[in-house]
Each structure stands twice: as C-alpha cells, then as structure tokens.
Amino acid sequence: MSDSLRATTIRITGDGGDEVEAYLARPDGDSPRGGVVVIHHMPGYDRATKEIVRRFAEMGYDAICPNLYWREAPGAAPDDAAATARAAGGVPDARLVGDVAGAAAHLRSLPTSNGRVGVIGYCSGGRQSVLAACRTDVDAAVDCYGAFVTGEPPEGFPLRVTNLVDDLPSLRAPLLGLFGVEDRTPSPEHVAELEEILTRLGKPHELHSYQDAGHAFFATDRPSYRVAAANDGWERIRDFFATHLSGGDPSTGADQPSATPEGA
C-alpha cells in the first residue's frame, strides 16, 4: 500500500442540514476501504487532531473530522473556538450525533467506500464516540478516556453533560475503550462500571487500562503523553478497525477487498 495521501478542508452537511467545516484525509488509490470519523477533544479542531486524521489515512482509511465548534466560532483559532463553545455549555448531544452522522454519510458517499465507518474520540470526544455509536449507524467505536460515559459530572461542572448509562442498551457497534489507571475522569471505578454494564447487556467490547498513564496519554504535545501506553493503544486501534472496517458493504453483504492498515 502506498503511504501517499491527500488532506483538505471541506464542507459537509451536519445536523439540521447545517453546513459544517471538516478536515478530510484520504490515501491515494481507488481500492475499496473503510472510513473513520475522528471526534476532536475539548481543546478543539486543532493541529494535533488533524495529525490524527492524517494518521488514519496513512493506515489506509478515508478519515474525516468535523469541526464541532464551527457554528459558535467559524474561522476562529482552536483555543478561541473552544472557549466560546465551553461558555455556551459545550456541544449539545443531539447536534453532535447529527454532525457525526453527516460525516459518516460523507465517507460512505466517496467512491472508495466499502460502506463501513468507524468513529473514534479523545477526551470529551471519547464520550461522544460512545454516544454516536448508541444513536447513529457506525460499525465500530473507540473511546479514548472519555469522561462521563458512566459516573456523574461534579457540582458546578461548566458543560451541560450527562452520563450515557441510559443510552448504553442502544449501543449499535463493538466498542474499544482505552483508559489510564491514574485518570480521575474517567476513574478506574468509572471504567469498571462501564465494563459491568456492557457485559450485562451482552455488548461486544474491549476495555484496556494502562498503568502509569492518566488522562490524554495519546497527546504527544502534552506532559501527559505516555509512550508505552500510546504505542500499545495505537496497535489495538489498528487491529480493532482492521477487524470491523474491512470487507464489503455491511448493508448488502457484498464481499469487497479493502486496504490493509499498516502499523501506526
């Protein structure tokens, strides 16, 4: 597989028919392949997030990240857009689901699509990845240390957010969760609760927690970065998406070849 790729800023149709900015990266070549929707972390639609989008393209997927703060702050710098969105209480859950559904629809509309789309999110995006997998049509979901999938937001928390316990019975896709033992939101107790709920519901899942890692251990530009945990996490993401995003259109059962992801 060639490691050549193309990346560009586009507009997609998001929740309510709104036009939303998004960052799209695609490997060269026309072989059928899966797609990945990347949900950015709370700091926003920033350089680090776009690097992740390009990484998935290098792995062999069409990948896209919608700018969740576009409506509040079109064209603003990531930090300013994130502050504006936080001041408004964060991204409403229903709007998030609509924007992810629009991003997934865009990926499935590409001529290279094999019909399968996964979603992955970091920090607040981890919770939103689970939310999207409960309320929209995706084939695999990855939660990287998403707070408040279980557990309760503390008193005075600035974002209007609830946990997803009531949504979990509707989880539509296999879930991979990657967490740090030293994290507080989600804490090991929150992860244990999630494990218990998913097991009781019979939902396919893999949850992994890393010693000597806290929140944001994937973030190479922050002191929280942990090399061993991040490297192992990327291997697990690679294998998980290779399992669930390969093959033909799941709605038709067609068996099509797809690009095999390279090691990340």
TIMARZA-77372 format. One record per residue (C-alpha): x, y negated, z; residue in three letters. Coordinates in Angstrom, 2 decimals. Each point is the difference from the previous one (the first is absolute). Layout:
<pts>
+---------+---------+---------+------+
!      xx !      yy !      zz ! resn !
+---------+---------+---------+------+
!       X !       Y !       Z !  ALA !
...
+---------+---------+---------+------+
</pts>
This chain:
<pts>
+---------+---------+---------+------+
!      xx !      yy !      zz ! resn !
+---------+---------+---------+------+
!    0.00 !    0.00 !    0.00 !  MET !
!    1.29 !   -3.48 !   -0.86 !  SER !
!    0.48 !   -2.41 !    2.89 !  ASP !
!   -0.93 !   -2.96 !   -2.23 !  SER !
!   -3.08 !   -1.90 !    1.13 !  LEU !
!   -1.94 !   -3.19 !   -0.58 !  ARG !
!   -1.53 !   -2.22 !    2.66 !  ALA !
!   -2.31 !   -2.99 !   -0.38 !  THR !
!   -2.59 !   -2.13 !    1.74 !  THR !
!   -3.53 !    0.54 !   -1.30 !  ILE !
!   -3.60 !   -0.73 !    0.92 !  ARG !
!   -2.45 !    2.76 !    0.90 !  ILE !
!   -3.67 !    0.05 !    0.87 !  THR !
!   -0.34 !    0.31 !    3.76 !  GLY !
!   -2.85 !    0.03 !    2.48 !  ASP !
!   -3.15 !   -1.72 !   -1.17 !  GLY !
!    1.40 !   -0.43 !   -3.52 !  GLY !
!    2.61 !   -2.51 !    1.21 !  ASP !
!    3.19 !   -0.42 !   -2.01 !  GLU !
!    2.92 !    0.97 !    2.25 !  VAL !
!    3.74 !   -0.24 !   -0.55 !  GLU !
!    1.87 !    3.31 !    0.05 !  ALA !
!    3.52 !    1.28 !   -0.60 !  TYR !
!    0.27 !    2.93 !   -2.42 !  LEU !
!    3.05 !    2.19 !   -0.65 !  ALA !
!    0.08 !    2.84 !   -2.53 !  ARG !
!    2.68 !    2.45 !   -1.15 !  PRO !
!    0.83 !    0.05 !   -3.68 !  ASP !
!   -1.50 !    2.82 !   -2.02 !  GLY !
!   -3.52 !    1.12 !   -0.78 !  ASP !
!   -0.27 !    3.34 !    1.83 !  SER !
!   -3.11 !    0.37 !    2.23 !  PRO !
!    0.68 !   -0.86 !    3.62 !  ARG !
!   -1.65 !   -0.90 !    3.27 !  GLY !
!   -0.37 !   -3.47 !    1.42 !  GLY !
!    0.71 !   -1.55 !    3.40 !  VAL !
!   -1.73 !   -2.99 !    1.60 !  VAL !
!    2.37 !   -1.68 !    2.47 !  VAL !
!   -1.69 !   -2.00 !    2.78 !  ILE !
!    2.33 !   -2.67 !    1.31 !  HIS !
!    0.78 !   -0.57 !    3.67 !  HIS !
!   -1.30 !   -2.92 !    2.04 !  MET !
!    2.89 !   -2.30 !   -1.02 !  PRO !
!   -1.52 !    0.16 !   -3.45 !  GLY !
!    0.64 !    0.51 !   -3.66 !  TYR !
!    3.74 !   -0.54 !    0.27 !  ASP !
!    3.30 !    1.05 !   -1.55 !  ARG !
!    0.31 !    3.10 !    2.19 !  ALA !
!   -3.44 !    1.20 !   -1.06 !  THR !
!    0.77 !   -0.52 !   -3.68 !  LYS !
!    3.18 !    2.04 !    0.42 !  GLU !
!   -2.16 !    2.85 !    1.31 !  ILE !
!   -2.27 !   -0.28 !   -3.04 !  VAL !
!    3.02 !    0.26 !   -2.29 !  ARG !
!    1.30 !    2.95 !    2.00 !  ARG !
!   -3.18 !    1.94 !   -0.75 !  PHE !
!    0.38 !   -0.83 !   -3.68 !  ALA !
!    3.55 !    1.34 !    0.13 !  GLU !
!   -1.42 !    3.15 !    1.60 !  MET !
!   -2.21 !    0.48 !   -3.06 !  GLY !
!   -3.31 !   -1.67 !    0.90 !  TYR !
!   -1.93 !   -2.97 !   -1.24 !  ASP !
!   -0.12 !   -2.17 !    3.14 !  ALA !
!   -1.88 !   -3.13 !    0.93 !  ILE !
!   -0.35 !   -2.30 !    3.01 !  CYS !
!   -2.96 !   -2.40 !    0.19 !  PRO !
!    0.65 !   -3.32 !    1.73 !  ASN !
!   -2.51 !    0.26 !    2.84 !  LEU !
!    0.49 !   -3.67 !    0.93 !  TYR !
!   -0.59 !   -1.35 !   -3.49 !  TRP !
!   -3.42 !   -1.49 !    0.77 !  ARG !
!    1.18 !   -1.84 !    3.12 !  GLU !
!    3.27 !   -1.27 !   -1.46 !  ALA !
!    0.43 !    0.45 !   -3.76 !  PRO !
!    3.59 !   -0.61 !   -1.03 !  GLY !
!    1.22 !   -0.67 !    3.57 !  ALA !
!    3.26 !    1.34 !    1.39 !  ALA !
!   -0.48 !    3.35 !    1.78 !  PRO !
!    0.53 !   -1.40 !    3.51 !  ASP !
!   -2.43 !   -2.86 !   -0.59 !  ASP !
!   -2.59 !    2.29 !   -1.57 !  ALA !
!    0.27 !    2.44 !    2.90 !  ALA !
!   -0.44 !   -2.80 !    2.55 !  ALA !
!   -3.07 !   -1.26 !   -1.83 !  THR !
!   -1.50 !    3.50 !   -0.12 !  ALA !
!    0.71 !    0.62 !    3.70 !  ARG !
!   -1.62 !   -3.31 !    0.93 !  ALA !
!   -3.13 !    1.19 !   -1.83 !  ALA !
!   -0.06 !    3.25 !    2.01 !  GLY !
!    1.73 !    2.19 !   -2.55 !  GLY !
!   -1.28 !    1.83 !   -3.06 !  VAL !
!   -3.61 !    1.23 !    0.41 !  PRO !
!   -0.23 !    3.77 !   -0.24 !  ASP !
!   -2.67 !   -0.02 !   -2.71 !  ALA !
!    2.08 !   -2.34 !   -2.16 !  ARG !
!    3.11 !    2.14 !    0.49 !  LEU !
!   -1.86 !    3.07 !   -1.19 !  VAL !
!   -1.25 !   -1.86 !   -3.07 !  GLY !
!    3.47 !   -1.27 !   -0.87 !  ASP !
!    1.57 !    3.45 !    0.39 !  VAL !
!   -2.79 !    1.52 !   -2.11 !  ALA !
!    0.71 !   -2.62 !   -2.68 !  GLY !
!    3.72 !    0.77 !    0.10 !  ALA !
!   -0.67 !    3.74 !   -0.26 !  ALA !
!   -2.38 !   -0.60 !   -2.91 !  ALA !
!    2.70 !   -2.01 !   -1.78 !  HIS !
!    2.49 !    2.84 !    0.42 !  LEU !
!   -2.51 !    2.54 !   -1.31 !  ARG !
!   -0.67 !   -2.22 !   -3.02 !  SER !
!    3.64 !    0.16 !   -1.12 !  LEU !
!    0.67 !    2.30 !   -2.97 !  PRO !
!    2.61 !    1.90 !    2.04 !  THR !
!   -2.40 !    0.81 !    2.85 !  SER !
!   -0.68 !    3.64 !    0.87 !  ASN !
!   -3.01 !   -1.15 !    2.03 !  GLY !
!    1.59 !    0.40 !    3.42 !  ARG !
!    0.73 !   -2.93 !    2.30 !  VAL !
!    1.56 !   -0.12 !    3.46 !  GLY !
!    0.08 !   -2.85 !    2.48 !  VAL !
!    2.70 !   -0.94 !    2.50 !  ILE !
!    0.22 !   -2.80 !    2.53 !  GLY !
!    2.37 !   -1.34 !    2.62 !  TYR !
!   -0.84 !   -1.64 !    3.34 !  CYS !
!   -3.50 !   -1.50 !   -0.44 !  SER !
!    0.08 !    1.62 !   -3.43 !  GLY !
!    0.34 !    3.41 !    1.64 !  GLY !
!   -3.38 !   -0.41 !    1.66 !  ARG !
!   -1.38 !   -1.38 !   -3.25 !  GLN !
!    1.31 !    3.02 !   -1.90 !  SER !
!   -2.03 !    2.28 !    2.28 !  VAL !
!   -3.01 !   -2.30 !   -0.35 !  LEU !
!    0.26 !    0.14 !   -3.80 !  ALA !
!    0.25 !    3.80 !    0.09 !  ALA !
!   -3.20 !    0.11 !    2.04 !  CYS !
!   -2.02 !   -2.36 !   -2.18 !  ARG !
!    1.27 !    0.25 !   -3.56 !  THR !
!    1.15 !    2.57 !   -2.53 !  ASP !
!    3.68 !    0.85 !    0.45 !  VAL !
!    1.82 !    3.33 !   -0.17 !  ASP !
!    2.58 !   -0.47 !    2.76 !  ALA !
!    0.72 !   -2.54 !    2.73 !  ALA !
!    3.09 !   -0.91 !    2.03 !  VAL !
!   -0.16 !   -1.94 !    3.27 !  ASP !
!    3.32 !   -1.49 !    1.05 !  CYS !
!   -0.40 !   -1.03 !    3.67 !  TYR !
!   -3.43 !   -1.57 !   -0.46 !  GLY !
!   -1.37 !   -1.47 !    3.24 !  ALA !
!   -3.61 !    0.53 !    1.10 !  PHE !
!   -0.92 !    3.02 !   -2.05 !  VAL !
!   -0.66 !    1.20 !    3.55 !  THR !
!    0.27 !   -1.99 !    3.20 !  GLY !
!   -1.48 !   -3.42 !    0.75 !  GLU !
!    1.42 !   -3.43 !   -0.88 !  PRO !
!    1.09 !   -1.84 !    3.16 !  PRO !
!   -1.94 !   -2.86 !    1.50 !  GLU !
!    0.57 !   -3.17 !   -2.00 !  GLY !
!    1.38 !    1.77 !   -3.06 !  PHE !
!   -0.01 !   -2.62 !   -2.80 !  PRO !
!   -1.35 !    2.21 !   -2.79 !  LEU !
!   -3.60 !    1.14 !   -0.36 !  ARG !
!    0.73 !    3.71 !   -0.10 !  VAL !
!   -1.50 !    3.19 !    1.42 !  THR !
!    1.29 !    3.54 !    0.12 !  ASN !
!   -1.01 !    2.55 !   -2.64 !  LEU !
!   -1.20 !    2.84 !    2.23 !  VAL !
!   -3.53 !   -0.25 !   -1.40 !  ASP !
!    1.36 !    0.03 !   -3.58 !  ASP !
!    2.24 !    3.05 !    0.36 !  LEU !
!   -2.77 !    2.57 !   -0.63 !  PRO !
!   -0.24 !   -1.56 !   -3.50 !  SER !
!    3.73 !    0.40 !   -0.79 !  LEU !
!    0.05 !    1.10 !   -3.66 !  ARG !
!    3.68 !    0.75 !   -0.59 !  ALA !
!    2.92 !    1.80 !    1.65 !  PRO !
!    1.82 !   -2.32 !    2.40 !  LEU !
!    3.71 !   -0.30 !    0.77 !  LEU !
!    0.80 !   -2.04 !    3.10 !  GLY !
!    3.50 !   -1.21 !    0.93 !  LEU !
!    0.57 !   -1.54 !    3.43 !  PHE !
!    2.69 !   -1.04 !    2.47 !  GLY !
!    0.02 !    1.43 !    3.51 !  VAL !
!    1.11 !   -3.38 !    1.38 !  GLU !
!   -2.88 !   -1.87 !   -1.65 !  ASP !
!   -2.75 !   -1.45 !    2.18 !  ARG !
!   -2.58 !   -0.65 !   -2.71 !  THR !
!   -0.47 !    2.77 !   -0.94 !  PRO !
!    1.33 !    1.67 !    3.12 !  SER !
!    0.69 !    3.73 !    0.27 !  PRO !
!   -3.34 !    0.25 !    1.80 !  GLU !
!   -1.77 !   -1.61 !   -2.95 !  HIS !
!    1.69 !    2.45 !   -2.36 !  VAL !
!   -0.97 !    2.93 !    2.21 !  ALA !
!   -3.61 !   -1.17 !   -0.05 !  GLU !
!    0.10 !   -0.22 !   -3.79 !  LEU !
!    1.44 !    3.52 !   -0.19 !  GLU !
!   -2.76 !    1.34 !    2.24 !  GLU !
!   -2.78 !   -1.68 !   -1.98 !  ILE !
!    1.26 !    1.07 !   -3.42 !  LEU !
!    0.56 !    3.57 !    1.19 !  THR !
!   -3.48 !    0.17 !    1.51 !  ARG !
!   -1.53 !   -1.38 !   -3.21 !  LEU !
!    1.95 !    2.44 !   -2.18 !  GLY !
!    1.61 !   -2.81 !   -2.01 !  LYS !
!    3.26 !    0.86 !   -1.84 !  PRO !
!    2.79 !   -1.97 !    1.62 !  HIS !
!    3.70 !   -0.10 !    0.88 !  GLU !
!    1.09 !   -2.29 !    2.84 !  LEU !
!    3.69 !   -0.50 !    0.81 !  HIS !
!    1.53 !   -2.08 !    2.79 !  SER !
!    3.68 !   -1.00 !    0.17 !  TYR !
!    2.15 !   -0.31 !    3.09 !  GLN !
!    2.07 !   -3.18 !    0.32 !  ASP !
!   -2.42 !   -1.84 !   -2.30 !  ALA !
!   -2.63 !   -2.60 !    0.71 !  GLY !
!   -2.21 !   -2.13 !   -2.17 !  HIS !
!    1.15 !   -0.95 !   -3.53 !  ALA !
!    2.80 !    2.56 !   -0.19 !  PHE !
!   -0.24 !   -0.03 !   -3.82 !  PHE !
!    0.74 !   -3.75 !   -0.16 !  ALA !
!    3.58 !   -0.28 !   -1.27 !  THR !
!    0.02 !   -3.77 !    0.57 !  ASP !
!   -0.92 !    0.16 !    3.71 !  ARG !
!    1.81 !    1.11 !    3.19 !  PRO !
!   -2.64 !    2.72 !    0.42 !  SER !
!    1.40 !    1.93 !   -3.00 !  TYR !
!    1.04 !    3.57 !    0.83 !  ARG !
!    1.98 !    1.75 !   -2.73 !  VAL !
!   -0.67 !    3.61 !    0.98 !  ALA !
!   -3.73 !   -0.50 !    0.56 !  ALA !
!   -0.44 !   -2.01 !   -3.20 !  ALA !
!    1.94 !    2.48 !   -2.13 !  ASN !
!   -1.97 !    2.95 !    1.34 !  ASP !
!   -3.23 !   -1.97 !   -0.39 !  GLY !
!    0.73 !   -0.72 !   -3.66 !  TRP !
!    0.67 !    3.70 !   -0.59 !  GLU !
!   -3.35 !    0.88 !    1.55 !  ARG !
!   -1.78 !   -2.66 !   -2.06 !  ILE !
!    1.67 !    1.30 !   -3.16 !  ARG !
!   -1.08 !    3.59 !    0.69 !  ASP !
!   -3.51 !   -0.99 !    1.10 !  PHE !
!   -0.75 !   -2.05 !   -3.11 !  PHE !
!    1.64 !    2.60 !   -2.25 !  ALA !
!   -2.44 !    2.56 !    1.44 !  THR !
!   -3.15 !   -2.09 !   -0.22 !  HIS !
!    0.54 !   -2.34 !   -2.97 !  LEU !
!    1.35 !    2.46 !   -2.57 !  SER !
!   -2.15 !    1.76 !   -2.59 !  GLY !
!   -3.04 !   -1.01 !   -1.97 !  GLY !
!   -3.06 !   -2.13 !    0.60 !  ASP !
!   -1.60 !    1.37 !    3.20 !  PRO !
!   -3.47 !   -0.95 !   -1.25 !  SER !
!    0.29 !    2.21 !   -3.07 !  THR !
!    2.38 !    2.69 !    1.17 !  GLY !
!    2.21 !   -0.62 !   -3.04 !  ALA !
!    3.51 !    1.33 !    0.40 !  ASP !
!    2.44 !   -2.61 !   -1.26 !  GLN !
!    3.73 !   -0.26 !    0.58 !  PRO !
!    1.27 !   -2.80 !    2.18 !  SER !
!    3.35 !   -1.57 !    0.78 !  ALA !
!    1.78 !    1.68 !    2.88 !  THR !
!    1.14 !   -2.58 !    2.59 !  PRO !
!    3.71 !   -0.28 !    0.50 !  GLU !
!    1.53 !   -0.23 !    3.47 !  GLY !
!   -0.42 !   -3.43 !    1.55 !  ALA !
+---------+---------+---------+------+
</pts>
